[in-house]
Amino acid sequence: SPPAALAALAAAVPAAAGVHVVNNNAAGLALTVAALAGRREVVISRGELVETTDGFRLPELLVAAGARMREVGTTNRTTLGDYADAIGPDTGLVLRVHTASYQVIGFTDSPTISDLAALCADFEVPLVGDCGSGLLHPEPTLAAEPDATSWLGWGVDVVTTSGDKLLGGPQCGLLLGRADLIDRIRRHPMSRPLRAGKLTLAALEATLRHPDSPVRQALRARPERLAARAETLAGWLRRAGIAASAVA
Ligand SMILES: *Cc1c(COP(=O)(O)O)cnc(C)c1O
């Protein structure tokens, strides 16, 4: 049942005082922006205006959700001062997005999440972090991949992330963070049309309560075991007349 899935999520992420589940991460972001920013500005770095698969363009989603974009910095460099200059009476929230589908390398700069969180706390504007991948805790095999617990610990007020991807659950969007903000998000009128269905919630609960997931098993598979599997596959291909060998 729905409360059970939310209880499982709260137990899985003790750093989040409030939790909510919607249909997918894009829905979670749209709902968060509608509820916390309304028609005010969403402050975001020009280096984080991402497009992901299927033509999903984050800036277009923010505008469709009713907010106004306040872009700061440049493609490769955004400083804490850029954010500070942009935050004002018209700021609805500051958004930090994990750019999972590309990397900007070379002459780059962006403030740490904790510095950005401290700045937002000073200005009393919410910091929302789209962490994307569905990792709830640090994953040793993916050191560079952000996780919800770390972002919350660094002071992000609301983290949005996927229930699928690296979490390995059903397609859904997880909202984690400050209880008062999650409450405002849950009570927004758009919450109803974006909510997750019962089957999704049941699958999410099962994923969260299970000690392991296929994704985690795959990430932690031992090299010897992968080699044996690859040898088997190569053998099948060779028997079918296709040249194949397993390599590291
Ligand atoms: C995958 C992803 C999304 C979209 O999530 P869906 O659950 O597919 O809607 C949004 N932001 C980031 C950073 C992502 O990685």
The ligand as a MOL file (V3000), in Angstrom:
LIG
                    3D

  0  0  0     0  0            999 V3000
M  V30 BEGIN CTAB
M  V30 COUNTS 15 15 0 0 0
M  V30 BEGIN ATOM
M  V30 1 C 17.2510 10.4410 -15.8480 0
M  V30 2 C 17.2970 11.8510 -15.3740 0
M  V30 3 C 16.1570 12.6520 -15.4120 0
M  V30 4 C 14.8340 12.1440 -15.9420 0
M  V30 5 O 14.3810 11.1300 -15.1180 0
M  V30 6 P 13.1080 10.2420 -15.5620 0
M  V30 7 O 12.8340 9.3950 -14.3520 0
M  V30 8 O 13.5490 9.4560 -16.7600 0
M  V30 9 O 12.0200 11.2120 -15.8430 0
M  V30 10 C 16.2620 13.9560 -14.9480 0
M  V30 11 N 17.4200 14.4460 -14.4820 0
M  V30 12 C 18.5440 13.7000 -14.4090 0
M  V30 13 C 19.8060 14.3040 -13.8660 0
M  V30 14 C 18.5240 12.3780 -14.8560 0
M  V30 15 O 19.6410 11.6270 -14.7900 0
M  V30 END ATOM
M  V30 BEGIN BOND
M  V30 1 1 1 2
M  V30 2 1 2 3
M  V30 3 2 2 14
M  V30 4 1 3 4
M  V30 5 2 3 10
M  V30 6 1 4 5
M  V30 7 1 5 6
M  V30 8 2 6 7
M  V30 9 1 6 8
M  V30 10 1 6 9
M  V30 11 1 10 11
M  V30 12 2 11 12
M  V30 13 1 12 13
M  V30 14 1 12 14
M  V30 15 1 14 15
M  V30 END BOND
M  V30 END CTAB
M  END
